[in-house]
Amino acid sequence: MNYQHITLQPMSGALGVEIRLPDGFSAAAPSAAIVAEINAAWLEHHLIVFRNLSLSPPQQAEFCGLLGALDVYPFLAATSEHPNVVPIIKEPDQKLNFGGAWHTDTSYMEKPPKATCLYALEVPQRGGDTLFANTTSAYAALSDGMKSMLSGLIGVFTPSMVHGKQGAYSAKQLNLDTKEAPDVAEQRVLHPVVRTHPETGAKSIYATPVHCERFENMSRSESLPLLNFLYEFATKPEFTTRLNWQPGTLAIWDNRCVFHNAINDYQGERREVHRVTLQGELPA
Ligand code: SIN
């Protein structure tokens, strides 16, 4: 793609670009050509990052909405300023962070969000970075034998291991404004372990052990060795990049081909980010 309006700065060899927008760009009155380039950069690089923005919750929703329809997250309350903008805050006295394991967002929903858009308001003096992995490149690097074994393999995806009664986020250790959604928390849906991107046609590893309980017709203990292999393989350094947040950073990633992991290395400091997700489709 020959970008005429935006400039791209690669973040690593694996994925991610920082985008510089043309002076005067406004998400309230966007030029179709610029939005098309932002969308193309997102599809090409899987993770796009903007710096030095100043976005209220409605403005964040407006900006993210340039790339698709806004989704609703079932487990956390939105800010009063916008129904689709969810604050994710870790207070200085809180030990556990939200999203601190490799995963792709909300893959336990029937139609998981295609994108997550995270905007930083407050960041620790050091630390609090997020890691991202390109699971398309990881899939491509698997052997033909492994690819053929994975072909047609179906995963049983559920939020229960994280958001269920016995889940890692139970007992409100997160100190976040949670929504009770017991039916959703225990639901199970079937998705392919390797999914095909509906827009690019590329195949990507899609299952991680935090949301994929097991393979269909297998137990968890039978499934875990392969699940663990896949996410460890997909998160090898050569498939990853690392984002250092500053107040005003907005990152938008493609959940269909990216895993991420929020690093919990800033105990005693506060971090506040606001999350918007964009509606996706049935994984195939
Ligand atoms: C998430 O998993 O959505 C949160 C990621 C982060 O806070 O960096």
Residues whose N, C-alpha, C, O or C-beta is under 5 A from the ligand:
A	BS01	SIN	F98 G99 T130 A262
